[in-house]
Structure formats: C-alpha cells, structure tokens
Amino acid sequence: MGFFWLSGFYLVYCARPEDWFSPVGIIPLAKVTGVMAVLAFMFGGRKGQRKFSELPVESYFLLLMIAILMLSSMVSPVWRGGAINRTMDFSKVWVVYALTFLLVTDLAKLRRIVFIQAASVPVICLLSVVKGHNAVRLDGVLGGIYSNPNDLAFAIALSLPFCLMFLLTARSGFRKILWASGMLIMVVALFMTASRGGFITLVFTGVVCLWHFGVKGKRFYLIAVTVFVGVLVLAFAGKTMTQRFTSLWSERHELHTREERRAFDSFEQRQFLIDQAIVGIEEHPIIGIGTQNFEIYSTVWREVHMTYLQIGVEGGIPSLILFLLFFGQGFSHVWRLLRRKDLTPELKLFAGALNSVLVGFAVGALFAPEAYQFFPFFTVAYAAALLAFVEEDVRKKKAVAAKPPVRQVPAYVGMGVPVNH
C-alpha cells in the first residue's frame, strides 16, 4: 500500500490530473497521496523493505537544507509568511525521496516509478501543444510546474533519456512507436517553448545520452536519427527559438521582430538579476532572504535564471553547499553503477539515463531557476534506490555461495541396508 500511494503521488505531480479534469483541482491530491504513502509505510507491514537507518547520507543533506530554508523563511527580511508556506510545500520532496529509497526495493518497482514520469511528460506535452498551439511559447497553457515555458522545457529535457530507455527496452513494435511518437512530441513542445535554457539542457542531456546508448551501446543509428529529427523540428517549429538565440549576439537596433527584441531585453534583465542575487548573498550570506522571495527582493518581480544563485540568495551559502553535496552524491551513485562490470544490459541503460539527466541538470541549472522543481531530486532518489538494489543483490548471491553444501544422505541409510565405508 505504501508503494501504491507513492506511485499515486508521482502520478499527481508528473501528470497533473487537475489540468485534465478541473473539478479534481479542489482536492489536494499531492498532500493526500503523500500522507497516505507515509501512513501505509509506517503502519503497514514492512517486511522486506529497507530501514530508516539505511537512508543515504544525501537524505540528511536535503533534510538539513530544508531546515535552513525554514529558518531563513522565519526570519526573512522580505516576506515571512509566503516563504514559510513555500518551504512547507517544498519539504514534501524529502518525504518522497525517503519513501522512494525505502519502498522501491526491486527493479520492477523502479521501472514503474520511472515509467510514471517518463509517460506523463509526453502526455503533458501533447496537451500543451493541442491547447496552446496559438499561445506564445506555451506560456500558462497548463498550471503548476508546467505553467512557465522554461519549467516545461526543463521537465522535458530531464525526462527524454528515460523515454529513450523505455523505447530501447520495449519488446513490441507498437510500444516502440508510442515511445518514439511521445519523444517527438516532447521535442516539438520544447522548441515551441523557445526556452534557451531548456534547449541547452537538452543538448547536454542528449550528448551524454547518445554517448551511453549510441556509442558505448553500439547503437550508432541513434546519432543519425537524432540529428535528422533535430534539424526537421528546428525547421518546422524552431522559428521562435532561433530568434531568441539570435538576440544573444546582436545589438538591439539590429533586431527586427518583436520576439527578438523581447529576448534581448530578457537577456539584459537576467544580467541585472544575477547582479542582484550576488548582492543579496553578500548582504545575507548565512540565512538568506527566504524561499522564493527573490522575486520581491529583485524589485522587478523576476527570478534569477541560475539555480545555484537562486538557492544561495534565498537559503544562504550553507543551503547552497548542502544543495551541491546532495547532487554530488547523486553523481557518486551513478558513477559507482557505471564502474561495475556485472550490470545487465537493462541496468546499464538505467545508469546511462540517470547520468544523462544529472549532467543535463548540472549544466541547465546555470541558465534556469529550478532549485525547487522535484524532477532532479527524483533522479537522485532513483540512483540511490538502484545502487542499493544492485549491492543488495550482490550480497544475497555471495551469501548463497558462501553457504556450505548440504550433505545428501542416501535414502537407504537407516533402512537396514548395510553401508560400505
């Protein structure tokens, strides 16, 4: 039951059913599924599950970071009430991280959890494209984590490696077609967002992914297909994206379209926000100004488009250090998996996908304010659960091999039949 409700939380967070059926929006589905998962774990049978004492060290880094964010919100010089509420909302990520590690104890469960994320994002992209085909950059077409085009693009880039992994492991041609179609829709939606940070994240995620799946996996056709699809989508859906990139190396008087001028102004504004964030860190280096309070502090009601500065100015330098340590442990888990020589082909695909997502996030975080999006934290939880499963499996095999063989006693012994020694 704990795993059932945990799966429910992933579905609610990734698929956002309230965007499909508005009456559902009155129910706090994320809170309900999260609480039920905790209760089911605490009061249900826990046979065969991991213990709290086995939680990886990064779980404590994350918990301490949340505690510091709460403290900074309580003493915030900007807006205490809003910062506290946002910290409480973000704190759910620790519960999900812990439950993912404790409950996802075999490969089948890990596949199911990752499948929820990987299948939800293409569906979200299809809904966004259909509902917002006339909307500028798909801005505000959906709610929550997908309302901002940069956030939507970031979610797409961090989910594509998992979709490719499922495509390569699908056994039927129909499923392969579904995954390929979903990935195509995701790329189209990302280009429609015209998010420069999302595109950069996609490039780095894709390069690492192709290295693992294409080069090391000897599937060189993936490289050719990727280049062909990229050029095709850029030609048909990349006009706005091209205009926004063009503004980076042009003077404002050289720009002709409205979108180019908007992109140029956005770039200059981001430079100002970076300077403001650095000033905020200098003024509040230990505690910060409170969770998601930088928009107010900036005086222009905009987030700083750099995750590391975002967490540094809002939670202080200690929070930034813990943030880096948390994701550093995620990389450590993946590297330990990749160094193993006993991984099955499927586990190698999993490890490669996880590495691609973490590299994409580490680079993309330089260009987007994604400190509080759950997808990167999910990835570290997947890596920790997978490493634990692999190491537990090895220990079980060694324990079985170490047991002395059971001596077989002939059936006739003890039946009056003489035995020659």
C-alpha positions as CSV (number, residue, x, y, z in Angstrom):
1,M,0.0,0.0,0.0
2,G,2.9,2.3,0.7
3,F,4.2,1.8,-2.8
4,F,0.7,2.2,-4.3
5,W,0.3,5.6,-2.7
6,L,3.8,6.7,-3.5
7,S,3.0,5.8,-7.2
8,G,-0.1,7.9,-6.8
9,F,2.0,10.9,-5.7
10,Y,4.3,10.6,-8.7
11,L,1.3,10.4,-11.0
12,V,-0.3,13.5,-9.4
13,Y,3.0,15.5,-9.6
14,C,4.0,14.5,-13.1
15,A,0.7,14.2,-14.9
16,R,-1.3,16.9,-13.1
17,P,-4.8,15.4,-13.4
18,E,-6.4,18.7,-12.4
19,D,-5.4,20.1,-15.8
20,W,-7.4,17.3,-17.4
21,F,-10.4,17.4,-15.2
22,S,-10.8,20.7,-13.4
23,P,-13.1,19.6,-10.6
24,V,-10.3,17.4,-9.3
25,G,-8.4,20.7,-8.5
26,I,-10.4,21.2,-5.4
27,I,-8.8,18.1,-3.8
28,P,-5.2,18.5,-2.6
29,L,-4.1,15.3,-4.3
30,A,-0.4,15.7,-3.7
31,K,-0.9,16.1,0.0
32,V,-3.4,13.2,0.2
33,T,-1.2,10.7,-1.7
34,G,1.9,11.8,0.2
35,V,0.2,11.4,3.6
36,M,-1.3,8.1,2.7
37,A,2.1,6.8,1.5
38,V,3.7,7.7,4.8
39,L,0.9,6.2,6.9
40,A,0.8,3.0,4.8
41,F,4.6,2.7,5.3
42,M,4.6,3.4,9.0
43,F,1.6,1.2,10.0
44,G,1.7,-1.4,7.3
45,G,3.8,-4.5,7.1
46,R,7.4,-3.5,6.3
47,K,8.8,-7.0,5.7
48,G,11.5,-6.9,3.1
49,Q,11.7,-3.1,3.0
50,R,14.7,-1.0,3.9
51,K,15.1,0.7,7.2
52,F,15.3,4.4,8.0
53,S,18.8,3.8,9.3
54,E,19.8,2.8,5.8
55,L,18.9,6.1,4.2
56,P,21.8,7.5,2.2
57,V,23.8,10.5,3.5
58,E,22.3,12.8,0.9
59,S,18.9,12.4,2.5
60,Y,20.3,14.2,5.6
61,F,21.9,16.9,3.4
62,L,18.4,17.5,1.9
63,L,16.7,17.5,5.3
64,L,19.2,19.9,6.7
65,M,18.9,22.2,3.7
66,I,15.1,22.3,4.2
67,A,15.6,23.1,7.9
68,I,17.9,26.0,7.0
69,L,15.3,27.2,4.4
70,M,12.6,27.1,7.0
71,L,14.8,29.1,9.4
72,S,15.6,31.7,6.7
73,S,11.9,32.0,5.9
74,M,11.0,32.5,9.6
75,V,13.4,35.4,9.9
76,S,13.1,36.7,6.4
77,P,13.5,40.4,5.9
78,V,11.3,40.2,2.8
79,W,8.1,38.1,3.3
80,R,8.0,35.5,6.1
81,G,4.5,34.1,5.6
82,G,4.9,33.3,1.9
83,A,8.4,31.9,2.4
84,I,7.2,29.6,5.1
85,N,4.4,28.3,3.1
86,R,6.7,27.7,0.1
87,T,9.2,25.9,2.3
88,M,6.5,23.6,3.6
89,D,5.4,22.8,0.1
90,F,9.0,22.1,-1.0
91,S,9.6,19.9,2.1
92,K,7.4,17.2,0.5
93,V,10.4,16.4,-1.7
94,W,12.2,14.9,1.3
95,V,9.3,12.6,2.1
96,V,9.1,11.5,-1.5
97,Y,12.9,11.0,-1.6
98,A,12.9,8.9,1.6
99,L,9.9,6.8,0.6
100,T,11.3,6.2,-2.9
101,F,14.5,4.8,-1.4
102,L,12.7,2.8,1.3
103,L,9.9,1.3,-0.8
104,V,11.5,0.9,-4.3
105,T,13.4,-2.3,-3.4
106,D,13.5,-4.1,-6.7
107,L,13.9,-3.3,-10.4
108,A,10.2,-3.8,-11.2
109,K,9.1,-1.1,-8.8
110,L,11.8,1.2,-10.0
111,R,10.7,0.8,-13.6
112,R,7.1,1.5,-12.6
113,I,8.0,4.7,-10.8
114,V,10.3,6.0,-13.6
115,F,7.6,4.9,-16.1
116,I,5.1,7.3,-14.5
117,Q,7.4,10.3,-15.0
118,A,8.5,9.2,-18.5
119,A,5.0,8.5,-19.7
120,S,3.4,11.6,-18.1
121,V,5.6,14.2,-19.7
122,P,4.8,13.3,-23.3
123,V,1.1,13.3,-22.5
124,I,1.5,16.7,-20.9
125,C,3.4,17.9,-24.0
126,L,0.6,16.7,-26.2
127,L,-2.0,18.5,-24.1
128,S,0.1,21.7,-24.1
129,V,0.6,21.6,-27.9
130,V,-3.1,21.0,-28.5
131,K,-4.4,23.5,-26.0
132,G,-1.7,26.2,-26.6
133,H,-0.9,25.9,-30.3
134,N,-1.7,29.7,-30.6
135,A,-0.2,30.6,-27.2
136,V,3.2,32.4,-27.2
137,R,5.8,29.9,-26.0
138,L,3.1,27.7,-24.4
139,D,3.1,30.2,-21.6
140,G,0.4,29.5,-19.0
141,V,-1.3,26.8,-21.0
142,L,-1.1,24.4,-18.0
143,G,-0.7,25.0,-14.3
144,G,1.8,24.1,-11.7
145,I,5.3,23.1,-12.7
146,Y,4.3,23.3,-16.4
147,S,2.9,26.8,-16.4
148,N,6.2,28.5,-17.1
149,P,7.7,27.7,-20.6
150,N,11.2,27.4,-19.1
151,D,10.0,25.0,-16.4
152,L,8.2,22.9,-19.0
153,A,11.3,22.8,-21.2
154,F,13.4,21.8,-18.3
155,A,11.0,18.9,-17.4
156,I,11.1,17.7,-21.0
157,A,14.9,17.7,-21.2
158,L,15.1,15.8,-17.9
159,S,12.6,13.1,-19.0
160,L,13.7,12.4,-22.5
161,P,16.6,9.9,-21.5
162,F,14.1,7.8,-19.6
163,C,11.7,7.8,-22.6
164,L,14.6,6.6,-24.8
165,M,15.5,3.9,-22.3
166,F,11.9,2.6,-22.4
167,L,11.9,2.7,-26.2
168,L,15.1,0.6,-26.4
169,T,13.7,-1.9,-23.9
170,A,10.2,-2.2,-25.3
171,R,9.5,-5.6,-26.7
172,S,6.7,-4.9,-29.1
173,G,6.8,-2.7,-32.2
174,F,3.6,-0.9,-31.1
175,R,5.2,0.2,-27.8
176,K,8.3,1.4,-29.6
177,I,6.1,3.5,-31.9
178,L,4.3,5.0,-28.9
179,W,7.6,6.0,-27.2
180,A,9.1,7.3,-30.4
181,S,5.9,9.4,-31.0
182,G,6.0,10.7,-27.4
183,M,9.6,11.8,-27.7
184,L,8.9,13.6,-31.0
185,I,6.0,15.5,-29.3
186,M,8.3,16.3,-26.4
187,V,11.0,17.8,-28.7
188,V,8.3,19.8,-30.6
189,A,6.9,21.2,-27.4
190,L,10.4,22.1,-26.1
191,F,11.1,24.1,-29.3
192,M,7.7,25.7,-29.0
193,T,8.6,27.0,-25.5
194,A,11.6,28.7,-27.2
195,S,13.4,28.2,-23.9
196,R,17.1,28.9,-24.3
197,G,18.0,27.3,-21.0
198,G,15.8,24.3,-21.8
199,F,17.5,23.9,-25.2
200,I,21.0,24.0,-23.6
201,T,19.8,21.4,-21.1
202,L,18.5,19.2,-23.9
203,V,21.8,19.4,-25.8
204,F,23.9,18.3,-22.9
205,T,21.4,15.7,-21.8
206,G,21.2,14.4,-25.4
207,V,25.0,14.3,-25.9
208,V,25.6,12.2,-22.7
209,C,22.6,10.0,-23.5
210,L,23.9,9.3,-27.0
211,W,27.3,8.5,-25.6
212,H,25.9,5.8,-23.4
213,F,23.2,4.5,-25.6
214,G,24.6,5.2,-29.0
215,V,28.4,4.9,-28.8
216,K,29.0,2.7,-25.8
217,G,25.9,0.7,-26.6
218,K,26.9,0.4,-30.2
219,R,23.6,1.8,-31.5
220,F,25.1,4.3,-33.8
221,Y,21.8,4.7,-35.7
222,L,20.6,6.8,-32.7
223,I,23.0,9.6,-33.6
224,A,21.9,9.8,-37.2
225,V,18.2,9.7,-36.2
226,T,18.7,12.4,-33.5
227,V,20.4,14.8,-35.9
228,F,17.7,14.2,-38.6
229,V,14.8,14.8,-36.2
230,G,16.6,17.8,-34.6
231,V,17.0,19.5,-38.0
232,L,13.5,18.6,-39.0
233,V,11.9,20.0,-35.8
234,L,14.1,23.1,-35.9
235,A,12.9,23.8,-39.5
236,F,9.2,23.5,-38.7
237,A,8.9,24.5,-35.0
238,G,12.1,26.4,-34.2
239,K,11.5,29.9,-35.6
240,T,10.9,31.5,-32.2
241,M,13.8,29.5,-30.7
242,T,16.1,30.7,-33.5
243,Q,15.0,34.3,-33.0
244,R,15.7,34.2,-29.2
245,F,19.2,32.8,-29.7
246,T,19.9,35.3,-32.4
247,S,19.4,38.1,-29.9
248,L,22.3,37.0,-27.9
249,W,24.9,38.2,-30.4
250,S,23.1,41.2,-31.9
251,E,22.6,44.8,-30.9
252,R,19.1,45.8,-30.1
253,H,18.8,48.2,-33.1
254,E,19.7,45.2,-35.4
255,L,16.7,43.2,-34.3
256,H,13.6,43.2,-36.4
257,T,10.9,41.1,-34.8
258,R,9.1,41.6,-31.5
259,E,10.3,38.2,-30.2
260,E,13.9,39.1,-30.9
261,R,13.6,42.3,-29.0
262,R,11.8,40.6,-26.1
263,A,14.6,38.0,-26.0
264,F,17.3,40.7,-26.0
265,D,15.5,42.6,-23.1
266,S,15.2,39.3,-21.2
267,F,18.9,38.7,-21.6
268,E,19.8,42.1,-20.3
269,Q,17.4,41.7,-17.4
270,R,18.9,38.4,-16.5
271,Q,22.3,40.1,-16.2
272,F,20.7,42.6,-13.8
273,L,19.1,39.8,-11.8
274,I,22.4,37.9,-11.4
275,D,24.0,41.1,-10.0
276,Q,21.0,41.5,-7.6
277,A,21.4,37.9,-6.5
278,I,25.1,38.4,-5.8
279,V,24.3,41.5,-3.7
280,G,21.7,39.5,-1.8
281,I,24.2,36.8,-1.0
282,E,26.7,39.4,0.2
283,E,24.0,41.0,2.4
284,H,22.6,37.7,3.8
285,P,25.3,35.1,3.4
286,I,24.3,32.7,6.2
287,I,20.5,32.6,6.3
288,G,19.4,34.1,3.0
289,I,16.2,36.0,2.3
290,G,13.7,33.1,2.4
291,T,12.3,30.5,0.0
292,Q,11.3,32.0,-3.4
293,N,11.5,35.6,-2.0
294,F,14.0,36.8,-4.6
295,E,11.2,37.9,-7.0
296,I,10.2,40.6,-4.4
297,Y,13.8,41.3,-3.5
298,S,14.8,41.8,-7.1
299,T,12.5,44.9,-7.4
300,V,11.5,43.7,-10.9
301,W,9.5,40.6,-9.8
302,R,11.6,38.1,-11.7
303,E,13.6,35.0,-10.6
304,V,17.3,34.8,-11.1
305,H,17.9,32.4,-14.0
306,M,20.6,30.4,-12.3
307,T,19.6,27.7,-9.9
308,Y,22.8,28.0,-7.8
309,L,22.4,31.7,-7.2
310,Q,18.7,31.1,-6.5
311,I,19.3,28.7,-3.7
312,G,22.3,30.8,-2.5
313,V,20.4,34.0,-2.2
314,E,17.2,32.5,-0.7
315,G,18.8,30.0,1.7
316,G,22.3,31.3,2.2
317,I,25.6,29.8,1.4
318,P,25.1,26.8,3.8
319,S,22.0,25.9,1.8
320,L,24.0,26.1,-1.4
321,I,26.7,23.9,-0.1
322,L,24.1,21.3,1.0
323,F,22.4,21.5,-2.3
324,L,25.7,20.8,-4.1
325,L,26.5,18.0,-1.7
326,F,23.1,16.4,-2.3
327,F,23.6,16.3,-6.1
328,G,27.2,15.4,-5.7
329,Q,26.1,12.2,-4.0
330,G,23.7,11.5,-6.9
331,F,26.7,11.7,-9.3
332,S,28.6,9.4,-6.9
333,H,25.8,6.8,-7.0
334,V,25.7,6.8,-10.8
335,W,29.5,6.6,-11.2
336,R,29.6,3.6,-8.9
337,L,27.0,2.0,-11.0
338,L,28.8,2.7,-14.3
339,R,32.1,1.3,-12.9
340,R,30.5,-2.0,-12.2
341,K,31.3,-4.9,-14.6
342,D,28.3,-7.1,-13.5
343,L,25.4,-4.9,-14.7
344,T,22.9,-6.4,-17.0
345,P,22.1,-4.5,-20.3
346,E,19.0,-3.1,-18.8
347,L,20.8,-1.8,-15.7
348,K,23.4,-0.2,-18.0
349,L,20.6,1.6,-19.8
350,F,19.2,2.8,-16.4
351,A,22.6,4.0,-15.2
352,G,23.3,5.8,-18.5
353,A,19.9,7.6,-18.4
354,L,20.5,8.7,-14.8
355,N,23.9,10.0,-15.7
356,S,22.4,11.9,-18.7
357,V,19.8,13.6,-16.6
358,L,22.2,14.6,-13.8
359,V,24.7,16.1,-16.3
360,G,21.8,17.9,-18.1
361,F,20.6,19.3,-14.8
362,A,24.0,20.4,-13.6
363,V,24.5,22.4,-16.8
364,G,21.0,23.6,-17.3
365,A,20.9,24.9,-13.7
366,L,23.3,27.6,-14.9
367,F,20.5,29.0,-17.1
368,A,17.3,28.3,-15.2
369,P,15.7,28.8,-11.8
370,E,14.9,25.2,-11.0
371,A,16.0,24.9,-7.4
372,Y,12.6,23.7,-6.2
373,Q,11.5,21.5,-9.1
374,F,11.2,17.9,-8.0
375,F,12.4,16.1,-11.1
376,P,16.2,16.5,-10.3
377,F,15.6,15.2,-6.8
378,F,13.6,12.3,-8.1
379,T,16.6,11.4,-10.3
380,V,18.9,11.2,-7.2
381,A,16.3,9.0,-5.5
382,Y,16.3,6.7,-8.5
383,A,20.1,6.5,-8.5
384,A,20.2,5.7,-4.7
385,A,17.5,3.1,-5.0
386,L,19.1,1.4,-8.0
387,L,22.6,1.3,-6.4
388,A,21.1,-0.1,-3.2
389,F,19.2,-2.8,-5.2
390,V,22.4,-3.8,-7.1
391,E,24.5,-4.0,-4.0
392,E,21.8,-5.9,-2.1
393,D,21.5,-8.4,-4.9
394,V,25.3,-9.0,-4.9
395,R,25.3,-9.6,-1.2
396,K,22.5,-12.1,-1.5
397,K,24.4,-14.0,-4.2
398,K,27.6,-14.0,-2.1
399,A,25.6,-15.2,1.0
400,V,24.1,-18.1,-1.0
401,A,27.5,-19.0,-2.5
402,A,29.2,-18.9,1.0
403,K,26.7,-21.5,2.5
404,P,28.3,-24.9,2.9
405,P,26.6,-27.5,0.6
406,V,24.1,-29.7,2.3
407,R,25.3,-33.3,2.6
408,Q,23.0,-35.7,0.8
409,V,22.3,-38.8,2.9
410,P,21.5,-41.9,0.7
411,A,17.9,-42.9,1.0
412,Y,18.7,-46.4,2.1
413,V,20.6,-45.4,5.2
414,G,18.7,-46.3,8.3
415,M,16.6,-48.9,6.4
416,G,18.6,-51.9,7.4
417,V,20.8,-51.9,4.3
418,P,24.5,-52.3,5.1
419,V,26.6,-49.4,4.0
420,N,30.3,-49.9,3.0
421,H,32.7,-47.3,4.3
